[in-house]
Amino acid sequence: MGLFDAFKKKTEQALKRTKDAWFGKISSLFDRQTIDKGLWDELEELLIAADAGVETTDKLITRVKERVSKQRISDGQEVRAVLMEEMTSMLQVNGNQPAAAAAPRVVLVVGVNGSGKTTSIAKLGYIYKKDGSKVLLAAADTFRAAAIDQLKWWGDKIGVEVIAHQPGADPGAVVFDAVQAARTRGIQVVIVDTAGRLQTKFNLMEELKKIRKVVQRVDPTAPHDTLLVLDANTGQNGVSQAKYFTEAVGITGIILTKLDSTAKGGIVLAICDQLKIPVRFIGTGETVEDLAPFDPRSFVEAVMS
Protein backbone atom coordinates (compact mmCIF):
# COMPACT_ATOMS: atom_id res chain seq x y z
CA MET A 1 0.00 0.00 0.00
CA GLY A 2 1.38 3.43 -1.00
CA LEU A 3 1.68 6.28 1.48
CA PHE A 4 -1.26 8.19 -0.04
CA ASP A 5 -3.44 5.06 0.12
CA ALA A 6 -2.43 4.52 3.75
CA PHE A 7 -3.38 8.09 4.67
CA LYS A 8 -6.64 7.73 2.74
CA LYS A 9 -7.51 4.56 4.65
CA LYS A 10 -6.74 6.27 7.98
CA THR A 11 -8.98 9.18 6.96
CA GLU A 12 -11.82 6.81 6.08
CA GLN A 13 -11.49 4.99 9.40
CA ALA A 14 -11.36 8.25 11.37
CA LEU A 15 -14.45 9.63 9.65
CA LYS A 16 -16.61 6.51 9.96
CA ARG A 17 -18.70 7.89 12.83
CA THR A 18 -19.15 11.22 11.06
CA LYS A 19 -20.28 9.42 7.92
CA ASP A 20 -22.64 7.06 9.76
CA ALA A 21 -24.23 9.81 11.86
CA TRP A 22 -24.43 12.73 9.43
CA PHE A 23 -23.00 12.64 5.95
CA GLY A 24 -24.38 9.19 5.23
CA LYS A 25 -27.84 10.73 5.64
CA ILE A 26 -26.88 13.57 3.32
CA SER A 27 -25.64 11.14 0.69
CA SER A 28 -28.78 9.01 0.91
CA LEU A 29 -30.98 12.02 0.11
CA PHE A 30 -30.02 11.62 -3.52
CA ASP A 31 -31.22 8.03 -3.77
CA ARG A 32 -34.73 9.30 -4.45
CA GLN A 33 -36.21 9.70 -7.93
CA THR A 34 -37.11 13.38 -7.86
CA ILE A 35 -35.09 16.44 -6.89
CA ASP A 36 -37.58 18.81 -5.31
CA LYS A 37 -37.77 21.59 -2.73
CA GLY A 38 -38.13 19.04 0.04
CA LEU A 39 -34.73 17.59 -0.80
CA TRP A 40 -33.01 21.00 -0.63
CA ASP A 41 -34.70 21.75 2.69
CA GLU A 42 -33.54 18.42 4.15
CA LEU A 43 -30.03 18.99 2.80
CA GLU A 44 -29.93 22.39 4.48
CA GLU A 45 -31.05 20.97 7.83
CA LEU A 46 -28.53 18.14 7.74
CA LEU A 47 -25.57 20.34 6.77
CA ILE A 48 -26.33 22.82 9.54
CA ALA A 49 -26.79 19.98 12.03
CA ALA A 50 -23.40 18.60 10.91
CA ASP A 51 -21.74 21.91 11.96
CA ALA A 52 -21.27 23.39 8.50
CA GLY A 53 -22.92 26.60 9.72
CA VAL A 54 -25.74 28.62 8.17
CA GLU A 55 -23.57 30.85 5.98
CA THR A 56 -21.50 28.02 4.52
CA THR A 57 -24.53 25.78 4.05
CA ASP A 58 -26.36 28.50 2.14
CA LYS A 59 -23.36 29.14 -0.10
CA LEU A 60 -22.84 25.44 -0.82
CA ILE A 61 -26.48 24.73 -1.66
CA THR A 62 -26.70 27.84 -3.87
CA ARG A 63 -23.70 26.67 -5.90
CA VAL A 64 -25.12 23.18 -6.31
CA LYS A 65 -28.55 24.47 -7.32
CA GLU A 66 -27.03 26.81 -9.91
CA ARG A 67 -25.09 23.99 -11.53
CA VAL A 68 -28.05 21.61 -11.44
CA SER A 69 -30.25 24.23 -13.12
CA LYS A 70 -27.67 25.32 -15.69
CA GLN A 71 -26.73 21.76 -16.64
CA ARG A 72 -30.36 20.57 -16.41
CA ILE A 73 -29.47 17.70 -14.10
CA SER A 74 -32.38 15.68 -12.75
CA ASP A 75 -30.73 12.40 -11.76
CA GLY A 76 -30.11 12.12 -8.03
CA GLN A 77 -26.74 10.41 -8.41
CA GLU A 78 -25.51 13.21 -10.66
CA VAL A 79 -26.69 15.85 -8.19
CA ARG A 80 -24.81 14.02 -5.42
CA ALA A 81 -21.69 14.10 -7.63
CA VAL A 82 -22.11 17.88 -8.10
CA LEU A 83 -22.47 18.34 -4.33
CA MET A 84 -19.29 16.34 -3.75
CA GLU A 85 -17.41 18.42 -6.34
CA GLU A 86 -18.56 21.67 -4.74
CA MET A 87 -17.63 20.44 -1.27
CA THR A 88 -14.17 19.49 -2.53
CA SER A 89 -13.78 22.88 -4.18
CA MET A 90 -14.77 24.64 -0.95
CA LEU A 91 -12.11 22.71 0.96
CA GLN A 92 -9.32 23.59 -1.47
CA VAL A 93 -7.98 26.72 0.23
CA ASN A 94 -4.57 28.27 -0.30
CA GLY A 95 -4.64 30.86 2.51
CA ASN A 96 -1.38 32.14 3.99
CA GLN A 97 1.38 29.95 2.66
CA PRO A 98 4.09 28.61 5.00
CA ALA A 99 7.30 30.56 4.45
CA ALA A 100 10.35 29.01 2.87
CA ALA A 101 13.12 28.70 5.42
CA ALA A 102 16.75 27.91 5.91
CA ALA A 103 17.32 25.66 8.91
CA PRO A 104 16.00 25.72 11.49
CA ARG A 105 12.40 25.86 10.33
CA VAL A 106 10.32 27.25 13.21
CA VAL A 107 6.78 25.92 13.55
CA LEU A 108 4.61 27.72 16.10
CA VAL A 109 1.68 25.62 17.36
CA VAL A 110 -1.21 27.37 19.10
CA GLY A 111 -4.63 26.37 20.42
CA VAL A 112 -6.73 26.27 23.56
CA ASN A 113 -6.09 23.75 26.32
CA GLY A 114 -7.85 20.45 25.75
CA SER A 115 -7.73 20.69 21.96
CA GLY A 116 -5.06 18.00 21.66
CA LYS A 117 -2.28 20.52 21.02
CA THR A 118 0.62 18.80 22.78
CA THR A 119 -0.25 15.40 21.34
CA SER A 120 -0.50 16.93 17.87
CA ILE A 121 2.94 18.48 18.30
CA ALA A 122 4.35 15.04 19.06
CA LYS A 123 2.65 13.57 16.00
CA LEU A 124 3.96 16.42 13.85
CA GLY A 125 7.46 15.94 15.23
CA TYR A 126 7.20 12.25 14.43
CA ILE A 127 6.25 13.05 10.81
CA TYR A 128 9.20 15.44 10.39
CA LYS A 129 11.58 12.92 11.97
CA LYS A 130 10.28 10.10 9.79
CA ASP A 131 10.88 12.38 6.81
CA GLY A 132 14.56 12.58 7.77
CA SER A 133 14.68 15.91 9.63
CA LYS A 134 16.32 16.49 13.00
CA VAL A 135 13.63 17.90 15.28
CA LEU A 136 13.62 19.90 18.51
CA LEU A 137 10.56 20.64 20.66
CA ALA A 138 10.23 23.84 22.71
CA ALA A 139 8.08 23.72 25.86
CA ALA A 140 6.89 27.33 25.82
CA ASP A 141 3.64 26.61 27.69
CA THR A 142 5.42 27.44 30.92
CA PHE A 143 2.21 28.37 32.72
CA ARG A 144 1.33 24.72 33.31
CA ALA A 145 3.88 22.31 34.78
CA ALA A 146 1.79 19.45 33.40
CA ALA A 147 2.19 20.79 29.86
CA ILE A 148 5.99 20.76 30.20
CA ASP A 149 5.95 17.24 31.62
CA GLN A 150 3.61 16.03 28.90
CA LEU A 151 5.82 17.42 26.13
CA LYS A 152 8.90 15.83 27.72
CA TRP A 153 7.07 12.50 27.88
CA TRP A 154 6.19 12.72 24.19
CA GLY A 155 9.74 13.81 23.36
CA ASP A 156 11.08 10.64 24.99
CA LYS A 157 8.49 8.55 23.18
CA ILE A 158 9.42 9.81 19.69
CA GLY A 159 13.13 10.24 20.43
CA VAL A 160 13.23 14.04 20.14
CA GLU A 161 14.93 16.47 22.54
CA VAL A 162 12.78 19.00 24.40
CA ILE A 163 14.08 22.43 25.45
CA ALA A 164 12.31 23.41 28.68
CA HIS A 165 12.72 25.83 31.57
CA GLN A 166 11.12 25.78 34.99
CA PRO A 167 7.31 26.26 35.30
CA GLY A 168 6.50 29.96 35.31
CA ALA A 169 9.57 30.91 33.27
CA ASP A 170 9.38 33.42 30.42
CA PRO A 171 8.02 31.55 27.34
CA GLY A 172 9.99 33.86 25.06
CA ALA A 173 13.24 32.79 26.72
CA VAL A 174 12.41 29.13 26.10
CA VAL A 175 11.78 29.79 22.40
CA PHE A 176 14.94 31.88 22.09
CA ASP A 177 17.06 29.12 23.65
CA ALA A 178 15.42 26.45 21.48
CA VAL A 179 16.10 28.27 18.20
CA GLN A 180 19.68 29.05 19.22
CA ALA A 181 20.23 25.42 20.25
CA ALA A 182 18.84 24.24 16.92
CA ARG A 183 21.25 26.48 15.03
CA THR A 184 24.21 25.23 17.05
CA ARG A 185 23.29 21.55 16.66
CA GLY A 186 22.29 21.59 12.99
CA ILE A 187 18.64 20.81 13.69
CA GLN A 188 16.21 21.38 10.81
CA VAL A 189 12.87 21.84 12.60
CA VAL A 190 11.86 23.51 15.87
CA ILE A 191 8.25 22.94 16.95
CA VAL A 192 7.06 25.33 19.65
CA ASP A 193 4.30 24.45 22.12
CA THR A 194 2.47 27.53 23.46
CA ALA A 195 0.01 28.30 26.23
CA GLY A 196 -3.66 27.64 25.62
CA ARG A 197 -4.79 29.47 28.72
CA LEU A 198 -3.15 31.81 31.22
CA GLN A 199 -3.70 31.80 34.96
CA THR A 200 -2.96 35.54 35.11
CA LYS A 201 -5.04 38.38 33.69
CA PHE A 202 -2.51 38.85 30.92
CA ASN A 203 -4.16 38.32 27.58
CA LEU A 204 -3.30 35.02 25.89
CA MET A 205 -3.12 36.60 22.44
CA GLU A 206 -0.67 39.24 23.69
CA GLU A 207 1.52 36.47 25.09
CA LEU A 208 1.49 34.69 21.71
CA LYS A 209 2.37 37.93 19.91
CA LYS A 210 5.30 38.34 22.30
CA ILE A 211 6.57 34.84 21.51
CA ARG A 212 6.29 35.60 17.81
CA LYS A 213 8.37 38.78 18.26
CA VAL A 214 11.05 36.88 20.18
CA VAL A 215 11.26 34.31 17.37
CA GLN A 216 11.61 37.11 14.83
CA ARG A 217 14.50 38.64 16.76
CA VAL A 218 16.40 35.40 16.25
CA ASP A 219 15.19 34.93 12.66
CA PRO A 220 13.22 37.76 10.96
CA THR A 221 11.58 35.24 8.59
CA ALA A 222 10.19 33.11 11.45
CA PRO A 223 7.87 31.59 12.45
CA HIS A 224 7.74 29.86 9.10
CA ASP A 225 4.52 28.03 9.87
CA THR A 226 1.87 28.82 12.49
CA LEU A 227 -0.54 25.96 13.04
CA LEU A 228 -3.76 26.17 15.03
CA VAL A 229 -4.94 22.99 16.72
CA LEU A 230 -8.74 22.80 16.84
CA ASP A 231 -10.93 20.18 18.47
CA ALA A 232 -13.52 19.23 15.83
CA ASN A 233 -16.08 18.69 18.58
CA THR A 234 -16.18 22.42 19.39
CA GLY A 235 -18.27 23.01 16.24
CA GLN A 236 -18.95 26.64 15.36
CA ASN A 237 -16.98 27.67 18.47
CA GLY A 238 -13.96 26.48 16.54
CA VAL A 239 -14.56 29.11 13.88
CA SER A 240 -14.57 31.83 16.56
CA GLN A 241 -11.36 30.46 18.07
CA ALA A 242 -9.70 30.44 14.68
CA LYS A 243 -10.63 34.08 14.07
CA TYR A 244 -9.01 35.23 17.32
CA PHE A 245 -5.82 33.27 16.77
CA THR A 246 -5.56 34.37 13.13
CA GLU A 247 -5.83 38.04 14.10
CA ALA A 248 -3.14 37.60 16.76
CA VAL A 249 -0.51 35.45 15.07
CA GLY A 250 -1.47 34.87 11.42
CA ILE A 251 -2.44 31.21 11.16
CA THR A 252 -1.07 29.38 8.10
CA GLY A 253 -2.90 26.12 8.66
CA ILE A 254 -5.10 24.06 10.95
CA ILE A 255 -4.65 20.69 12.62
CA LEU A 256 -8.14 19.35 13.24
CA THR A 257 -8.24 16.83 16.08
CA LYS A 258 -10.77 14.29 17.38
CA LEU A 259 -12.57 13.78 14.07
CA ASP A 260 -12.44 10.10 14.95
CA SER A 261 -14.67 10.62 18.01
CA THR A 262 -18.14 12.13 17.88
CA ALA A 263 -17.33 15.15 15.70
CA LYS A 264 -19.90 16.09 13.11
CA GLY A 265 -17.34 16.93 10.42
CA GLY A 266 -19.12 19.86 8.79
CA ILE A 267 -16.86 22.21 10.75
CA VAL A 268 -14.17 21.51 8.12
CA LEU A 269 -16.37 23.17 5.48
CA ALA A 270 -17.10 26.16 7.71
CA ILE A 271 -13.44 26.77 8.53
CA CYS A 272 -12.25 26.60 4.93
CA ASP A 273 -15.14 28.66 3.59
CA GLN A 274 -15.42 31.38 6.23
CA LEU A 275 -11.79 31.82 7.26
CA LYS A 276 -9.96 30.77 4.09
CA ILE A 277 -7.48 28.87 6.25
CA PRO A 278 -6.42 25.47 4.93
CA VAL A 279 -6.84 22.38 7.07
CA ARG A 280 -3.38 20.82 6.84
CA PHE A 281 -3.67 17.74 9.03
CA ILE A 282 -6.41 15.75 10.71
CA GLY A 283 -6.09 13.59 13.79
CA THR A 284 -7.06 10.02 12.96
CA GLY A 285 -6.53 8.32 16.32
CA GLU A 286 -4.52 8.33 19.53
CA THR A 287 -1.16 6.83 18.53
CA VAL A 288 1.81 8.89 17.40
CA GLU A 289 1.26 7.79 13.79
CA ASP A 290 -2.34 8.99 13.76
CA LEU A 291 -1.97 12.32 11.97
CA ALA A 292 -2.84 12.40 8.28
CA PRO A 293 -2.23 15.18 5.75
CA PHE A 294 -5.64 16.61 4.84
CA ASP A 295 -6.74 15.91 1.29
CA PRO A 296 -10.08 17.55 0.33
CA ARG A 297 -11.08 14.88 -2.19
CA SER A 298 -10.25 12.01 0.16
CA PHE A 299 -12.23 13.72 2.94
CA VAL A 300 -15.35 14.18 0.80
CA GLU A 301 -15.17 10.65 -0.56
CA ALA A 302 -14.74 9.28 2.96
CA VAL A 303 -17.91 10.94 4.28
CA MET A 304 -20.09 10.77 1.15
CA SER A 305 -19.24 7.57 -0.73
MARNU-968987 format. One record per residue (C-alpha): residue in three letters; x, y, z. Coordinates in steps of 0.5 Angstrom, whole numbers, plus 500, padded with zeros to 3 digits. Example, Ala and Ser with C-alpha at 12.3 -4.5 7.8 and 13.67 -1.06 7.14 Angstrom:
2
ala525491516/ser527498514/
END
This chain:
305
met500500500/gly503507498/leu503513503/phe497516500/asp493510500/ala495509507/phe493516509/lys487515505/lys485509509/lys487513516/thr482518514/glu476514512/gln477510519/ala477517523/leu471519519/lys467513520/arg463516526/thr462522522/lys459519516/asp455514520/ala452520524/trp451525519/phe454525512/gly451518510/lys444521511/ile446527507/ser449522501/ser442518502/leu438524500/phe440523493/asp438516492/arg431519491/gln428519484/thr426527484/ile430533486/asp425538489/lys424543495/gly424538500/leu431535498/trp434542499/asp431543505/glu433537508/leu440538506/glu440545509/glu438542516/leu443536515/leu449541514/ile447546519/ala446540524/ala453537522/asp457544524/ala457547517/gly454553519/val449557516/glu453562512/thr457556509/thr451552508/asp447557504/lys453558500/leu454551498/ile447549497/thr447556492/arg453553488/val450546487/lys443549485/glu446554480/arg450548477/val444543477/ser440548474/lys445551469/gln447544467/arg439541467/ile441535472/ser435531474/asp439525476/gly440524484/gln447521483/glu449526479/val447532484/arg450528489/ala457528485/val456536484/leu455537491/met461533493/glu465537487/glu463543491/met465541497/thr472539495/ser472546492/met470549498/leu476545502/gln481547497/val484553500/asn491557499/gly491562505/asn497564508/gln503560505/pro508557510/ala515561509/ala521558506/ala526557511/ala534556512/ala535551518/pro532551523/arg525552521/val521555526/val514552527/leu509555532/val503551535/val498555538/gly491553541/val487553547/asn488548553/gly484541552/ser485541544/gly490536543/lys495541542/thr501538546/thr500531543/ser499534536/ile506537537/ala509530538/lys505527532/leu508533528/gly515532530/tyr514524529/ile513526522/tyr518531521/lys523526524/lys521520520/asp522525514/gly529525516/ser529532519/lys533533526/val527536531/leu527540537/leu521541541/ala520548545/ala516547552/ala514555552/asp507553555/thr511555562/phe504557565/arg503549567/ala508545570/ala504539567/ala504542560/ile512542560/asp512534563/gln507532558/leu512535552/lys518532555/trp514525556/trp512525548/gly519528547/asp522521550/lys517517546/ile519520539/gly526520541/val526528540/glu530533545/val526538549/ile528545551/ala525547557/his525552563/gln522552570/pro515553571/gly513560571/ala519562567/asp519567561/pro516563555/gly520568550/ala526566553/val525558552/val524560545/phe530564544/asp534558547/ala531553543/val532557536/gln539558538/ala540551540/ala538548534/arg542553530/thr548550534/arg547543533/gly545543526/ile537542527/gln532543522/val526544525/val524547532/ile517546534/val514551539/asp509549544/thr505555547/ala500557552/gly493555551/arg490559557/leu494564562/gln493564570/thr494571570/lys490577567/phe495578562/asn492577555/leu493570552/met494573545/glu499578547/glu503573550/leu503569543/lys505576540/lys511577545/ile513570543/arg513571536/lys517578537/val522574540/val523569535/gln523574530/arg529577534/val533571533/asp530570525/pro526576522/thr523570517/ala520566523/pro516563525/his515560518/asp509556520/thr504558525/leu499552526/leu492552530/val490546533/leu483546534/asp478540537/ala473538532/asn468537537/thr468545539/gly463546532/gln462553531/asn466555537/gly472553533/val471558528/ser471564533/gln477561536/ala481561529/lys479568528/tyr482570535/phe488567534/thr489569526/glu488576528/ala494575534/val499571530/gly497570523/ile495562522/thr498559516/gly494552517/ile490548522/ile491541525/leu484539526/thr484534532/lys478529535/leu475528528/asp475520530/ser471521536/thr464524536/ala465530531/lys460532526/gly465534521/gly462540518/ile466544522/val472543516/leu467546511/ala466552515/ile473554517/cys476553510/asp470557507/gln469563512/leu476564515/lys480562508/ile485558513/pro487551510/val486545514/arg493542514/phe493535518/ile487531521/gly488527528/thr486520526/gly487517533/glu491517539/thr498514537/val504518535/glu503516528/asp495518528/leu496525524/ala494525517/pro496530512/phe489533510/asp487532503/pro480535501/arg478530496/ser479524500/phe476527506/val469528502/glu470521499/ala471519506/val464522509/met460522502/ser462515499/
END
